[in-house]
């Protein structure tokens, strides 16, 4: 699975891919959302969940290091990379 193929799926399809193939890394909160980070091998994905209305608002995949910055204090992401 690559990021381009992942992004062609519906929100429900992206969720299924994450739950079947993703490795949970960490979670964080932002503006009332619980955001979960998953490793899918060649990219990362976030699930944006609003517990107030029990609704998943966003499922996004990315490869950007900048998008990983909010998680740096929670987990050592460097050990996931082959250096």
N, C-alpha and C positions, 0 to 999 in steps of 0.2 A: 504494500500500500504506500503510495506517495501522496504528498500534500495536494497536488492538483486533482487526483482522483478522489481523495477524501472530500474536497470542496465541491465536487459535482453532486454529492448526495444531499438529500433533504436533511433537516435538523434531526428527525427521527433516525435516519440512516446513519448520520454521523455519530449519534449516541450509541447505536448498536455496535458500530465499529470500535468505539472507545471502550465500551464495556466488554467486548469480546477479545480485543487485542491490546488494549492500553494498560500500562502499568501506572498506578496511582503514585504521585510523587508528593504533593502537598496541597494545602488549601489556604485560602486567605479570604478576607472580607473586604468589600468595597461598596459604599453607597447602598447598603442593605442587601447586597448579594453575597452568597457564598460561592466562591470561585474555586473549582478544583482543577488541578494541573495533572495531565497524564503524558507519559512518554509513549510514542508510537513508533519508535525506532528512528526513522529519518526525519521526524518532526514532532512537535508537541501540540497538545490540544487542551483547551480550557472549556469547562462547562460552567455557565453562569446561571445559578439557581437562586430564585427569590423565595425564601422560606415564608415570607408574609402571605403570599398568595399561592404558594406551592406550585410554582411555574418555572420551567427552564426557558430563559429568554434568549440565550445565545450559546452556540457551540461553535468554537472557532479553532482552526488549526493554524500553526505558524512555525517558522524556522528562525525568526528574529531573536537575537540575543537580548535586545532591549526589552522584549515582552517577558523575558525571564527575570528581569531585575527585581520585581516585587517579591520573588521567592528566594532570593539569595541568602537572606538571613535565616531562613527556615531549613534549608537543605544544601548540601554540597553538590551542586550540579556538575562540577568539574569531573567527578568520578564516573559520570555517564559517557564522557567523551574519550576516545582513544587518542592519547597524547603520545 
